[in-house]
Amino acid sequence: MPEFPGYNGPASHECWLLKVKAVTHRKNPIMQTCIGPSEEHVNMAGIPTEASILGMIDKALPGKVLNCYAHRSGGGKYMAILQCRKTVHTDEGKQRQAALLAFSAFPELKHVILVDEDVDIFDTNDVLWAMNTRFQGDVDILTLPGVRCHPLDPRPCSRQRISAVISLPKNSRVN
């Protein structure tokens, strides 16, 4: 079956018409489906995303990332929030390494947000509060030009332009 929306290339001009020859059914059918975008769809996409990211980061930086949340506003694929632990001052900068590993573990990511361990990554208000009180855009945003993200990203130019990493300022507190 061709891919009709044309995200993965031009839509097929040869298959513009489908002819149905038969429709069948069974008595007492059980139909299980997941129609997106929905909470179920996002969870099914997000859980493996989180596992991929945490698995890779924990191999390279054991104990430095406590948790990962593939946020539902990114469909479980476009955005991840990483909860980072800093125990000594030399841990500063390892958060950005963790973000780069996240992009390697799950190349469909578009944005990674890094927060300290005192921020509840599952509470959007807490994440936004941390960003508003600890983040300075001109210093803390790292962009990676020319990185392709998810093929179904609705913004066409982003497929070839930018993925962003947002991190805490260097002077954020160390627990």
Buried (B, 14 or more C-beta within 10 A) or exposed (E): EEEEEEBEEEBEEEEEEEEEEEEEEEEEEEEEEEEEEEEEBBEEBBEEBBBBBBEBBBEBBEEBBEBBBBBBEBBBBBBBBBBBBBEEEEBBEBBBBBBBBBBBBBEBBBBBBBBBBEBBBEEBEBBEEBBEEBBEEEEBEBEEEEBBBBEBBEEEEBBEBBBBBBBBEEEBEEE
